[in-house]
Amino acid sequence: MEYVGLDKQIRRNNFNSTLLLIAFPALLLGMLYALVYFTREDHGEDPNQLFINTAPLVLAGVGIWFLIAWAGHSTFIRLATGSKHLERTENKRVYNLLENLCISQGMTMPKLYIIEDDSLNAFASGIDQRSFSISLSRGIINKLDDEELEGVIAHELSHIKNRDVRVLIITIIFVGIFSFLAELAFRSLRFTGGGRKSKDSKGSGAIILIAIVVTAVAYFISLLLRFGISRRREYLADAGAADMTKKPYALANALRKVSNDPAIEAVESRDVAQLFFDNPKPSSHKSASWDNMFSTHPPVEKRIELLEQFV
């Protein structure tokens, strides 16, 4: 797999990601129709009419959720990672590396944040010029040399330049919605377990079981869509960083060091961890195909192998 024609890859990547993002609301409507069809009471209601009547309310609720998450995503991410604003006077070295890269690319300099953790990781976030930011752990600043740290910063700048961060935040919000619905359906099962047994309670239990299955399947599909977006864009950001710095070997070395200790202890959310430079899989069996399916990032070994093609 060779990176030839970066601009062409960006266009192709954005087109594919747009198709995937369209699939999220389509999946939501498909899940709603399945729920309406399988859980309607058997009194002759037309499932199509029920779907038409219900869909606007569901879309309105999801729209409100999405707007709140969209507007407050920066605050939510900072709270989840414990990141703090990094002043220029605190670390001129990092600011100089970022500023030089931004000047070379004609980009406005994003905000800089630091995570007080000795592990090595970084991430970019934001949806527009006012909210774009790069967060670096204390460990990655202290343990990488200038060329390696420049490569990591360039990788995160590539995410911003290609608008990857905006796409990933959209997918995180949508997956969060499906996760909430699946969790809600599962928790509802508890309320049918107590009390006297009756035909009504048995019927309610069956409806909830159907809801659990439908929402779980929708959540599973949404995860696969998210993983497809994330892995594809990590390769592109690596290529963008190599093109930006002209030092692919430095980014490859950074990947080797980061992969030894990437876990930021303060970050419990796997959704937020998706944004990181390296997001280690929960499983220790790195070669397992099932595990790789659910990894938001490509294997580090594969990323290094591709970077070495630039040398």
N, C-alpha and C positions, 0 to 999 in steps of 0.2 A: 504494500500500500504506500504509494508515493504522493507527496503533496506537490502537485503541479498546478499552477494557476490559482493563487490564493483568493483573488477576487471572485473567480468562478465558483470556488468552493463555498465562499461566503453566501453568494446568491443561491446556490443549490441548497445549502444548509438552511438558510432562512425560509426557502420555499417548502422544504420538507417539514420544518418546524411549524410553519403556518398550518400545514395540513394536519399535523398532530394536535395543534391547539384547537382547530375546528372540531376535532374528534371528541374533545372533552364535553362541550355542551351537547353534542350529538349523543354521547354516551349517557349523559344525564337524562335526556329526554327518552332514550331507549330504556333506561332503568325505570323511569316513571311509568312508561307504558306497560312494562312487564308487571310492575307492582299493581297498577290499576286492573290489568287483565286477570291476574291470578288471585287477587285479594278482594275483588268486588263481591258483594253479596249476591246470591243466586236468585234475584228477583226480576230478572229480565232487563237489567240496565245494559245499555250499549257501552262497551268499554271504550269505543272510539269517542263517544260523546263525553264520557267521564274524563277521558284524557284531555280533550279540548277544553273542558271546563277547569280542569286542575292545573294544566301546564302554565298558564299565565301567572297563577299564584306562586307556584314553585319557582319559576324563573325570576319573579319579582323578589322573593325571599333570598334566592341565591345571588341575585344582583346586588342587593343591599349588603349581604355578607362580603361579596367580592369588593365592593367599593370601600367598606370599612377596612378590610385587610390591605387593600391597595394603598389607601391613604396612610395607614399606620405601620406599614411593613418595616420601615427603617427603625422605628422605636421598638417594635417586636423583636427584630433581629438583634439589636443592641442588648436588649434585656436577656435574650436567650444565650448570647455569647459572653456577656459581661464586658464588652469592649468599651473603651474610653477614648476620647479624642486625644490624638498625639500632637503636641505642639512642636513647631519647628525648633524651638530652643531646646527641647528635650532630646531630639535626635536629628541633627542636621544631616547626617550620613543618609538616612532613609529619605528625607525630603529632597536632598540633592539627586539621588538616584531616580526618584519619581519625577521630579521636575525636568531633568534632562531628557527622560523618555517622552514626556508630554510635549516638550518643545520640538523634539525630533519628529513627532507624529502630528503636530499642529492641534493637539488636544488640550482642552481645559483641564487643569489639574483637579482630580477628585479629592475629597476629604480623606484624611488619614486617621485610622483608629488603631489602637493596640489592645491585645488580649493578654492579660497578665497570666501567662501559662508557659511553662518551660518546654512544652512540646512544640513541634514544628508544623505550622500550618498557616494558611492565609485564605482570604476570600474577598470577592468584590460583590457589591450589592447596589441597588438603586434602580429607579425607573426613568429618571430624567437628569439633566445637567445639575440641578440643585441637590439631588439626593445621591448621586453617584459617589461611592466611597470604596476604599480598600482597607481591609483590616489585616494586620499582621500580628502573629503571636510574639511574645517576648523571646521565645526559644528560637524562632526562625530568624529573627533579627540578630541574635547573638551568635548563632551557630553556623550561619552561612557567610561565605566571603562576599565581597562586593559583586563579583560577576554572577555568582549563584543567586544572590538576593535580587539583583537586577533582572535575572531571568524570571524569577517568581513574580515580581512586580509587573514585568512585561506581559506575563501570562494573564494576570488579573486585568491589566489594561486592555488586553485583547478581548476579554469577556465584555468589558464596557464598550469598546469600540464596535464590536459586532452586535451589541444589544443582547448578548446572551443573558445577562443578569435580569433583564426585563422579562424575557421568555421564561426563565427558570422560576421567577417569583410568581408568574401566572400559573405555572404548573403546580407549584407548591400550594397555592391557594385552592386550586381545583381538587388536588388530591386530598387536601385537608377536609374539603366538603364531603367527598366520598367516604373518607375515614370516619367523619362524625356521623354520617347517616348509617354506616355499617355498625358502629358502636352503639348508636341509639336503638337500632333494631335488636341487637344482641341483648342489651340491658332490658329491653321491654319484655323479653322472655321470662325474666324473674317475676314479673307481676302476674304471670299466668300460672305460676307454680303453686301458689298458696290458695287457701280457701276451699270451698266445697267444689267437687267435680260436677260438671254439668255439660250439657250439649253446647251451651254458649261458650263456656270456658275452653272446651275442646276445640271449638271452632276458632276462637281467638288464638289459641296456641298454634293451630295449623297456619293461620294467616301470618302470625309473627315468624314462624319457621320459614315460610315462603319469602317473607320480607328479608330475613337474614340471608337466605341463599342469594336472592337477587342483588342486594346491596353488597354482599361479599364478592360476588362475581364482578360487579361494576367497579368496586375498589381495586380488585386484582388487575383488571384491564387498565385502570387509570395508572397504576404503578408501572405497568409495562410501557405505557405511553411516556411517562415521565422519565423512565430509565433510558429509553431510546433517544430522547432529546438531550439528556445530560451527557451521556457517553459520546455522542456525536460531536458535541460542542467542546468537549475537553480536548479531543484531537485537534480541532481547529484552533483553539486557544494556544496549544503548544506550538503549532505551526506559525501562528501570528507572532508569538514571542520570539521564536527563532529568527523570523524575518525582521523583527524590530531591533533585536540586539546584535544580530549576526554572530551569535555565540551559542549555537544549539548545544554544544558540549556542556556549557555552564548550567543550562536548564536541566540537562540529563543528570549532571552531578547533584543538583539540588533535589531532584526527584529521588535519587538514591538515599540521600540523607533524610529527607522528609519521611520516606516510607518506613524508616526505622522507628519513628516516634511521632505519628501524626495525630494522636488522639487528644483533643482538647477536653479536659475533664469537665469544664463548666457547661459544655454543650451536650444536652441530653436528647434533644430533638433530632431524629434522623433526617427530617425535612430540612432543617437549617444546615445540617452537616453536608447536605447535597451541594451547597454552595462552595465548599472548601476546595483548596488546591488538590488535596488528596483526601478522599473519604474512604477510610478503611472499611472493609466488609465486616459485619458482625461475626461471621464464621471464620475460623482459622484455616479452613481448607480452601486455600486460594485457587486450587486447580479444579474444584468441583464445578461442573457446568451449571448445575442448578443454582449454586451460589453466585456465579458470575452473571446469571440472568437477572438477579436482583441487586447487582452492584450499580451504583449511580456513576461510577468512574471506570474507565478501562483499566486493565491491569497495568501496574507501573512498569513492568518489564516490557510490555508492548509499546507504551509511550516512549520509553528510553530507546527502544529499537528503532522506532520511526524517527526520533530526533537525530539519531546517529546517521541517518541517511542524508542529512544536510551537510555533514562534515566533508 
